[in-house]
Amino acid sequence: MLQQIAFMPQHQFHVLINFAGEDERIVAVLPNEAGKFRVVDQGKIIAELKLNEGCCTCYKGKLRKNVMAQLEHQIKIHYA
């Protein structure tokens, strides 16, 4: 039986992401103990990411390359 690891709202952090043009929004990033991150924008889950050896991959949801690059950079900075 697989054990599901919960995302931890008490460890969340917020980042400013430029989605396109002048569309900048602050999103919440909720980590879990397995190295996965849930990205929440205005109360909706927009993606779930996994950090593998310094590289982020999106395994749920779909984000543009520029948004993924910004999120990856911010996650690395947060945990540096």
C-alpha positions in Angstrom: 0.0 0.0 0.0 1.4 3.4 -1.0 1.6 6.0 1.7 0.6 9.5 0.6 2.7 12.3 1.9 0.7 15.4 2.6 1.6 18.9 1.4 2.4 21.2 4.4 0.7 24.6 4.4 2.7 25.6 7.5 5.9 25.5 5.3 4.5 27.3 2.3 6.2 30.3 0.7 5.1 32.8 -1.8 6.7 33.9 -5.0 6.0 36.6 -7.6 5.6 35.0 -11.1 5.4 36.8 -14.4 2.9 34.7 -16.4 2.9 36.9 -19.6 3.4 40.5 -20.4 2.1 42.5 -17.4 0.3 39.5 -15.8 2.3 39.2 -12.6 0.8 37.3 -9.6 1.9 36.0 -6.3 1.5 32.2 -6.1 1.9 30.0 -3.0 4.2 27.0 -3.1 3.5 24.2 -0.7 6.2 21.6 -0.2 6.0 18.0 1.1 8.7 15.8 2.5 9.1 13.9 -0.8 10.5 16.8 -2.7 7.3 17.7 -4.4 5.7 21.1 -4.6 2.1 22.2 -5.1 1.6 25.5 -6.8 -1.6 27.5 -5.9 -2.7 30.6 -7.7 -5.7 32.5 -6.4 -7.0 29.5 -4.5 -6.7 27.0 -7.4 -4.0 24.3 -7.7 -2.3 25.1 -11.1 0.5 22.5 -10.9 2.4 20.0 -8.9 6.2 19.9 -9.4 9.0 17.5 -8.5 12.6 18.7 -7.8 15.0 16.1 -9.2 18.7 16.7 -8.8 18.4 20.5 -9.3 15.8 20.3 -12.0 12.0 20.8 -11.7 9.5 18.8 -13.6 5.8 19.3 -13.8 3.9 16.0 -13.2 0.4 17.5 -12.8 -0.9 20.5 -14.6 0.7 22.4 -17.5 2.8 25.5 -17.2 4.6 27.5 -19.8 8.4 27.2 -20.0 9.0 30.7 -18.7 6.8 30.1 -15.6 8.5 26.7 -14.9 11.9 28.4 -15.1 10.8 31.1 -12.7 9.4 28.6 -10.3 12.5 26.4 -10.5 14.7 29.4 -9.8 12.6 30.5 -6.8 12.4 27.0 -5.3 16.2 26.7 -5.5 16.7 30.1 -3.9 14.3 29.3 -1.1 16.2 26.1 -0.2 19.7 27.4 -0.8 
